[in-house]
């Protein structure tokens, strides 16, 4: 049986595309193993899928001053050694990496053992982890046309992002019952990334008196960020995080307010959900979400509201504008939908296995 090691983690966005690939990889006869950090979010997300998981020490790659910058490189070195030991034991035909700092010791260890590596870059500009891994990669998959020119010509492949098939099979009525919503008002879904967003949570909650006049709101607010004072508010349902029920809430939602993480917005594109993107600021990130949002805005897929301009008035105005023009955004997304990412990526994986020296 062919063997593949999947890696990627640190955030849910570095894991969910791997989950989307798994059914197709199993169809193609692959024995799947996951490698990540010892106790990161990837371990929790993989736990439901009954595949072997190997955890190694990892060190976060930071662009800012932090005392941990002095110790984390030693974690990466230790992770490299342990990943190399595990890879010798597993003997995979290929490694596929979704990126994030978790993947660095694993990809570098695989390359040292001459195991072909394919990596995926979600954002327009490669992140630091992938910059370290790209020289050792056989191919680099990417989401945005703008990214191709930023990658080595012989490695770049425009694939889009794999989207979990179950997201297309949501039950809107099940979500309506779960949220205790009626059928009279349209539904806004708010999602601030896998850990939630303080800024978005605050703006949405302060805007509820106006929003709930015309909409119902289902709010994925992040771990530990439930507002107990709003638990009985009619037309407002809040959850820390959704797994199996996410597909149902997606099906129920008429419009979506979201951060601009690449995987999240690619899911919105595939599901053709009109969306308002509020990207992370440059002060809180390397600016990748701003570029992602600008690309989707220029293609007509999204509206954008920058966090610096986020307040009750601007949010309510943008939501109404988005809802009134939702058909325009749906039509743009229909014409802009890309080819099947899962087939393209698994094709690259198969080629790497077949043509391995």
SVG drawing of the C-alpha trace seen along z (x, -y; Angstrom):
<svg xmlns="http://www.w3.org/2000/svg" viewBox="-41 -55 60 57">
<polyline fill="none" stroke="black" stroke-width="0.4" points="0.0,0.0 1.2,-3.5 1.9,-5.7 1.5,-9.4 2.4,-11.6 0.2,-14.7 1.4,-17.6 0.4,-21.2 -0.9,-22.9 -0.8,-25.7 -4.3,-26.9 -7.3,-25.1 -6.6,-26.6 -3.4,-24.6 -5.3,-21.4 -8.8,-21.5 -7.4,-21.2 -5.6,-18.0 -8.9,-16.7 -10.5,-17.5 -7.9,-15.5 -8.2,-12.4 -11.3,-10.7 -9.8,-11.0 -6.4,-9.7 -8.1,-6.7 -9.9,-6.0 -6.5,-6.1 -5.2,-3.4 -3.1,-5.5 -2.3,-4.6 -2.5,-8.0 -0.4,-9.1 -0.5,-12.6 2.5,-14.3 2.2,-17.5 3.0,-19.0 2.8,-17.1 -0.4,-18.7 -1.6,-21.3 -4.9,-22.0 -4.0,-19.6 -3.9,-16.7 -7.4,-17.5 -8.8,-17.9 -7.3,-14.6 -8.5,-12.6 -11.9,-11.9 -10.5,-10.3 -8.9,-7.1 -5.5,-7.6 -2.1,-7.3 -0.7,-10.5 2.9,-11.3 3.7,-14.4 7.1,-16.1 8.5,-19.1 8.0,-22.3 9.1,-25.9 7.0,-28.9 8.6,-31.2 8.1,-34.8 8.8,-38.1 8.8,-40.0 11.0,-40.1 10.2,-37.4 12.3,-35.6 11.1,-32.3 13.0,-33.1 16.1,-32.1 14.7,-28.6 12.4,-27.7 15.1,-27.0 16.3,-24.2 12.8,-22.8 12.9,-22.8 16.2,-20.9 14.8,-18.4 11.6,-18.1 13.7,-17.5 15.6,-14.6 12.4,-13.0 10.5,-13.5 13.5,-11.9 13.3,-8.9 9.5,-8.5 9.8,-8.9 12.4,-6.1 9.9,-4.0 6.8,-4.9 8.6,-4.8 6.1,-7.1 6.2,-7.5 5.4,-11.2 4.8,-14.0 2.1,-16.7 2.4,-19.8 -0.3,-22.4 2.2,-24.7 2.4,-26.5 5.4,-26.4 4.5,-22.9 5.4,-21.6 9.0,-22.9 10.9,-20.1 8.8,-17.5 9.3,-18.7 13.0,-19.3 13.4,-15.9 11.6,-14.3 13.7,-16.1 16.9,-14.9 15.6,-11.3 14.9,-12.0 11.1,-11.7 9.3,-13.9 7.4,-16.8 4.5,-18.7 3.5,-21.8 0.5,-24.2 0.7,-27.9 -2.7,-29.4 -1.9,-33.1 -0.9,-35.4 2.6,-35.8 4.4,-32.7 4.6,-32.6 7.9,-32.2 7.4,-28.4 6.8,-27.8 9.7,-30.0 11.9,-27.7 10.3,-24.6 9.9,-25.7 13.6,-25.0 13.1,-21.4 9.6,-21.0 9.0,-19.1 5.8,-21.3 4.2,-24.2 0.4,-24.5 -1.2,-27.9 -4.7,-29.5 -4.2,-32.9 -3.1,-33.7 -0.9,-36.5 1.1,-33.9 2.4,-32.0 4.9,-34.8 6.2,-34.8 7.2,-31.1 9.9,-29.2 8.6,-28.7 9.3,-25.0 7.4,-24.4 4.3,-26.6 0.9,-25.1 -2.3,-27.0 -4.6,-24.5 -7.0,-26.4 -7.6,-25.1 -9.2,-21.7 -12.7,-22.1 -14.2,-19.4 -17.0,-17.7 -19.3,-17.5 -19.6,-21.3 -21.7,-20.9 -24.2,-18.6 -25.4,-20.8 -29.0,-20.6 -30.3,-24.2 -33.3,-23.1 -31.2,-21.2 -29.2,-24.4 -32.4,-26.5 -33.7,-24.2 -30.3,-24.2 -30.2,-28.0 -33.9,-28.4 -34.3,-30.7 -37.5,-31.4 -38.0,-31.4 -39.0,-35.0 -35.6,-36.7 -32.4,-36.0 -29.4,-34.7 -25.9,-36.2 -23.1,-33.8 -20.1,-35.4 -16.8,-33.6 -13.6,-35.1 -11.2,-32.3 -10.6,-29.1 -9.7,-31.2 -12.3,-33.9 -11.7,-37.7 -12.1,-40.1 -12.6,-43.0 -15.3,-41.3 -17.0,-39.9 -17.2,-43.3 -18.5,-45.0 -21.1,-42.4 -22.5,-42.4 -22.7,-46.1 -24.5,-46.1 -27.1,-43.5 -29.9,-45.9 -29.8,-47.2 -28.9,-43.9 -31.6,-41.9 -34.3,-44.2 -33.7,-42.6 -31.5,-39.6 -30.8,-36.6 -27.2,-36.1 -25.3,-32.9 -21.9,-33.8 -18.9,-31.5 -17.0,-33.5 -14.0,-31.4 -13.0,-29.4 -14.0,-31.0 -15.7,-34.0 -19.4,-33.2 -21.2,-36.3 -23.5,-34.9 -25.5,-38.1 -26.7,-37.5 -27.6,-33.8 -31.4,-34.5 -31.3,-37.1 -33.9,-36.1 -32.5,-35.7 -28.9,-35.5 -27.1,-32.1 -23.5,-31.9 -21.1,-29.0 -17.4,-28.8 -16.6,-26.5 -18.6,-24.1 -17.3,-20.8 -20.0,-18.6 -22.7,-21.2 -20.7,-23.8 -22.0,-22.5 -25.6,-23.0 -24.9,-26.5 -23.2,-27.3 -26.3,-25.9 -28.6,-28.1 -26.6,-31.3 -27.5,-33.9 -24.4,-36.1 -21.2,-35.6 -19.0,-38.0 -15.5,-36.5 -11.8,-37.1 -9.8,-36.7 -7.8,-33.6 -7.2,-31.9 -8.8,-28.6 -11.9,-30.2 -12.5,-32.4 -11.9,-29.6 -14.6,-27.7 -17.0,-30.7 -16.1,-30.9 -16.8,-27.2 -20.1,-27.5 -20.9,-30.8 -21.7,-32.6 -21.8,-36.4 -19.3,-37.6 -18.0,-40.6 -14.3,-40.2 -12.6,-41.9 -8.9,-41.0 -6.4,-40.9 -4.5,-44.2 -0.8,-44.5 -0.1,-45.1 -1.5,-41.7 -0.2,-39.7 2.2,-39.9 -0.6,-41.4 -1.5,-38.3 -5.2,-38.6 -5.3,-42.1 -3.9,-40.9 -6.3,-37.9 -9.2,-40.2 -8.0,-42.7 -7.8,-39.8 -11.3,-38.6 -12.6,-42.1 -11.0,-42.8 -12.5,-39.6 -16.0,-40.6 -16.3,-37.8 -16.3,-39.8 -16.9,-43.1 -14.1,-44.3 -14.2,-46.3 -10.8,-47.0 -10.6,-46.6 -9.4,-50.2 -12.8,-51.3 -14.9,-48.7 -17.6,-50.1 -21.3,-49.7 -22.3,-52.1 -19.9,-50.8 -20.7,-47.2 -24.5,-47.6 -24.2,-49.6 -21.9,-47.1 -24.2,-44.2 -27.2,-45.8 -25.3,-46.7 -24.0,-43.1 -27.4,-41.6 -29.1,-43.9 -26.4,-43.0 -26.0,-39.4 -27.0,-38.1 -24.2,-40.1 -21.6,-38.4 -23.1,-34.9 -22.9,-35.4 -19.3,-36.5 -18.4,-33.5 -20.2,-31.2 -18.1,-32.5 -14.9,-32.5 -15.0,-29.0 -11.8,-27.2 -11.2,-23.6 -11.4,-20.7 -8.5,-21.4 -8.7,-17.9 -8.2,-16.2 -5.3,-18.5 -3.5,-18.1 -3.9,-14.3 -2.7,-14.2 0.5,-15.9 0.8,-13.5 0.4,-10.5 2.9,-11.9 5.4,-12.3 5.0,-8.7 5.1,-7.2 8.1,-9.2 10.1,-9.0 13.7,-8.1"/>
</svg>
